[in-house]
Amino acid sequence: MTTPAASRRNARVPAGRLVLLALVAVAVLAGLDAALLRLGALAPVRSEPLAAVHGVVMVYGFLGTAIMLERAVALRSGGSRRDGWGYAAPAAGGAGTVLLLAQVAGLPVPGGRLLPGAAWVAATAVFVGIYAAIWRRQASFAVLIQALGALAGLGGAALWARGLEAAPIVPWWAAMLVLTVIGERLELARLAFVSGRTEARVLAEATAVLVALVASLLAPSAGYPLLGLTLGVLVLDVAAHDVARRTIRAPGLPRLMAACMLAGYGWALVAALVWVVGGPALAGYRYDTVVHALTIGFALSMVVAHAPVIVPAIARRPLPYHPVMWLAAGLLHLGLLVRVLAGARQAEAAWRLGGTLGVVAVLVLLGAVVVPLAAGGRHPRCNTPGTASTTGTERYGAGLTAQATRPTVTR
């Protein structure tokens, strides 16, 4: 029988994990400040060097490190103490963020991009190793797709460290996020994908995306339309089989998750269409649309969708569903829509407003996550009338969490 003291010990977040979470928080706050600077809006910290690294900080410092931390937790929880090596991935990701921000602040960090780039290369290399370890425990198509995402992230980090400009390598960064999320969707809703040869087909489509990434570097005029085509086919296939098409009719958390996932698929298709119709998008309005459709419309929307399921596994604290999460999701997609439409009409003030709404959305999401975690589950009444009951929400989240960690169970 577990004693109250033992329960409290089990609920404590390990100190090392707290440090990694703090580094993720530093990255997202720095990235949001840089976003405001690039928009020409008011920002707490005025720094042109910080504005220049907005993209890489958000992708590798924030989203990449957070994803690596979640996978490291899954690896460790399904294995033994020896599997703690997986934490080297988010640790190296956090180190890359610290080194880059130190350079931005004017501290004497030699080598330009070399040191932070090397840290992110190391982080993504260990990230690939995590999936190799998971594969050895239980092979699945979902793990292979996520491993392809990690390989794309490794390639993107290496290209950035070598000094390439962000524009031609953004597709590599985006592919890391897209393939990782799609692989996790196959885990979370596996029963919806096992009919026929669906999983094998999705793996083939994900592989085609990776091939198209290489083509986009070697022959951009042909590579970008190919990349858009392969991405579009992949997203349509996954969206057509995703259980979100049915859970959108359920109340509470299931509806929020489904709405965010379906909207994310829609934005990914927007980016794919831009590449198919217009080819390379390396500057201007089309570039802005593609980048933020994939990173905000798809990736961050998926973060909102899965936060109530994934965050408790990392923080060892409950994150009950609360309607304020709808506010974060609504601001995120409204801001992106305003940004895209304003960019098409070259309406700078509206474009800036749309981008600023996106920043506010992320801050609302952070508040919706941090406040309940800081409360430590002392305020269980978080559901309002008309939403799913707390019991139903917890049961739904528990089911998804069990599926998400299934590949990490030892044989």
Secondary structure, DSSP 8 states (H G I E B T S, - for coil): ---HHHHHHHHS--HHHHHHHHHHHHHHHHHHHHHHHHHT---SS--HHHHHTHHHIIIIIIIIHHHHHHHHHHHHHTS-GGGGGGGHHHHHHHHHHHHHHHHHTT---TTTTHHHHHHHHHHHHHHHHHHHHHHHHS--HHHHHHHHHHHHHHHHHHHHHTT--HHHHHHHHHHHHHHHHHHHHHHHTGGGT-STTHHHHHHHHHHHHHHHHHHHHH-HHHHHHHHHHHHHHHHHHHHHH-THHHHTTS-SHHHHHHHHHHHHHHHHHHHHHHHHHH----SHHHHHHHHHIIIIIIIIHHHHHHHHHHHHHHHSS-----THHHHHHHHHHHHHHHHHHHHHTT-HHHHHHHHHHHHHHHHHHHHHHHHHHHHTT-------TTS--HHHHHHHHHHHHHHHTGGGS--
